[in-house]
């Protein structure tokens, strides 16, 4: 992939822990991560950190991106404030640009109709059922799922989420991808040598 910029959506109540592995390992492997807010006004994460978005959502163009990452946030379940990010995900997927969503962001995608015909996962199936979406038959009870250009994961799976992103963007593959996952998910010290060979 020639585009090396990944866009990370940020908003108030953003779940800090869900993308740490993803963004850290992308930036260590020649990708740039830019944050995108509804506006460029600072947001406060669930952990209390303030983030100044690099750009506003209105200025985000899929043609300039390798991937859009959406994390969980309390706001996904309390109203429509984050719906514009789900709409942006729709635009990305329609443009052939990948989207990765974890935790509550999967509910936003479900409301947008993006999970109706794609294999996906989330926290639990009934969480998505509550959105009224039509994709229940495509729900997979596993840590993370990639279906074409869409990655989904539940809130307890930030490492599996990162694994899918790193695979989709070609950062690691085969034995190295497996070693990366074993090192960071399973604390397997034997994986370190393979990863760094």
C-alpha positions in Angstrom: 0.0 0.0 0.0 1.5 3.4 -1.0 -0.6 5.5 1.4 1.0 5.4 4.8 -1.3 7.7 6.8 -3.7 6.1 9.2 -6.5 8.3 10.6 -7.6 7.7 14.2 -11.0 9.2 15.2 -10.9 10.9 18.6 -13.8 12.2 20.6 -14.8 12.8 24.2 -14.9 9.6 26.2 -12.6 7.9 23.6 -11.4 4.6 25.1 -7.7 5.2 25.4 -6.6 1.6 25.8 -8.2 0.2 22.7 -5.7 1.4 20.1 -2.4 1.7 21.9 -0.9 -1.4 20.3 -2.3 -0.5 16.9 -1.0 3.1 16.7 2.4 2.4 18.4 3.3 -0.5 16.0 2.0 1.4 13.0 4.2 4.4 13.7 7.2 2.1 14.4 6.7 0.6 11.0 6.7 3.7 8.7 3.1 4.8 9.1 1.9 8.1 10.3 -1.1 8.4 12.6 -3.2 11.5 12.4 -6.1 12.2 14.7 -9.5 13.3 13.4 -12.1 15.0 15.6 -15.6 16.3 14.8 -13.8 19.7 14.9 -10.2 20.6 15.8 -11.3 21.5 19.3 -9.5 19.4 22.0 -11.3 16.2 23.3 -10.9 14.4 26.6 -10.5 10.7 26.6 -12.1 8.2 29.0 -8.7 8.2 30.8 -8.8 12.0 31.2 -6.1 12.8 28.6 -6.7 15.8 26.3 -6.1 15.3 22.6 -5.9 18.1 20.0 -7.2 16.6 16.7 -4.9 17.1 13.7 -7.9 17.7 11.5 -11.7 18.0 11.5 -13.8 15.2 10.1 -15.1 17.5 7.3 -11.6 17.7 6.0 -11.0 14.0 6.0 -10.7 12.4 2.5 -10.4 8.7 2.0 -8.0 9.3 -0.9 -5.5 10.5 1.6 -5.8 7.6 4.0 -4.7 4.0 4.3 -7.2 3.3 7.1 -9.8 4.9 9.4 -9.8 3.6 13.0 -12.8 4.1 15.3 -12.6 3.3 19.0 -15.2 2.8 21.7 -16.6 5.7 23.6 -19.5 6.2 25.9 -20.9 8.6 23.3 -21.7 5.8 20.9 -24.4 4.6 23.3 -25.9 7.9 24.5 -27.1 9.6 21.3 -26.1 10.5 17.7 -23.2 12.8 18.3 -20.7 10.3 16.8 -22.9 9.2 13.9 -20.9 11.4 11.5 -17.9 9.1 12.1 -20.0 6.1 11.1 -21.1 8.0 8.0 -17.4 8.6 7.3 -16.7 4.9 7.7 -19.4 4.3 5.1 -17.7 6.7 2.7 -14.3 5.0 3.3 -15.6 1.5 2.6 -17.5 2.7 -0.5 -14.2 4.2 -1.6 -12.3 0.9 -1.0 -10.4 2.2 2.0 -10.3 0.0 5.1 -12.0 0.8 8.4 -11.2 -0.8 11.8 -13.8 -0.5 14.6 -13.5 -1.7 18.2 -16.0 -1.8 21.1 -18.8 0.8 20.9 -17.8 1.9 17.4 -19.1 -1.4 16.2 -22.6 -0.3 17.3 -22.2 2.9 15.4 -21.3 0.8 12.3 -24.3 -1.4 12.9 -26.7 1.6 13.1 -25.1 2.8 9.8 -26.0 -0.6 8.2 -22.3 -1.5 7.6 -22.6 -4.8 9.4 -25.8 -6.1 7.8 -23.9 -8.1 5.1 -20.4 -8.5 6.6 -18.9 -10.9 9.1 -18.2 -9.0 12.3 -17.9 -9.1 16.0 -18.3 -6.9 19.0 -18.6 -7.1 22.8 -21.5 -9.5 22.6 -24.1 -10.2 20.0 -27.0 -8.8 22.0 -25.2 -5.4 22.3 -25.5 -5.1 18.5 -29.0 -6.6 18.4 -30.1 -3.6 20.5 -29.2 -1.3 17.6 -31.9 -2.8 15.5 -29.4 -3.8 12.8 -30.1 -6.7 10.3 -26.7 -8.4 10.5 -27.1 -10.8 13.4 -26.6 -13.8 11.2 -23.1 -12.5 10.3 -22.0 -12.1 13.9 -19.0 -14.2 14.8 -18.2 -14.9 18.5 -14.5 -14.4 18.4 -11.8 -11.8 19.4 -11.5 -9.9 16.1 -12.9 -10.3 12.5 -11.7 -9.1 9.2 -14.2 -9.1 6.3 -12.7 -7.5 3.2 -11.8 -4.0 4.2 -13.6 -4.0 7.5 -12.1 -5.0 10.9 -14.2 -5.3 14.0 -13.3 -6.3 17.6 -14.7 -6.4 21.1 -13.5 -4.1 23.9 -11.3 -6.6 25.6 -9.3 -7.4 22.5 -7.0 -4.5 21.7 -4.1 -6.9 20.8 -6.2 -9.0 18.5 -7.6 -5.8 17.0 -4.0 -4.6 16.3 -3.1 -7.9 14.8 -5.9 -7.6 12.2 -4.8 -4.0 11.4 -1.1 -5.0 11.1 -2.1 -7.9 8.8 -4.5 -5.9 6.6 -1.9 -3.1 6.1 0.9 -5.6 5.4 3.0 -4.5 8.4 3.6 -8.1 9.5 2.5 -11.4 7.9 2.9 -15.1 8.3 5.4 -16.2 11.0 6.2 -12.6 12.1 2.5 -11.7 12.5 2.0 -14.8 14.6 5.1 -14.0 16.7 3.9 -10.4 17.2 0.6 -11.7 18.6 2.2 -14.3 20.8 4.6 -11.8 22.2 2.0 -9.1 23.0 -1.0 -11.3 23.7 0.5 -14.4 25.3 3.7 -12.9 26.7 5.6 -15.6 24.9 9.3 -14.7 25.1 10.3 -17.1 22.3 8.3 -14.9 19.9 10.7 -11.9 20.5 13.6 -13.5 18.5 11.3 -14.3 15.5 9.8 -10.8 15.5 13.2 -9.2 15.5 15.0 -11.5 13.1 
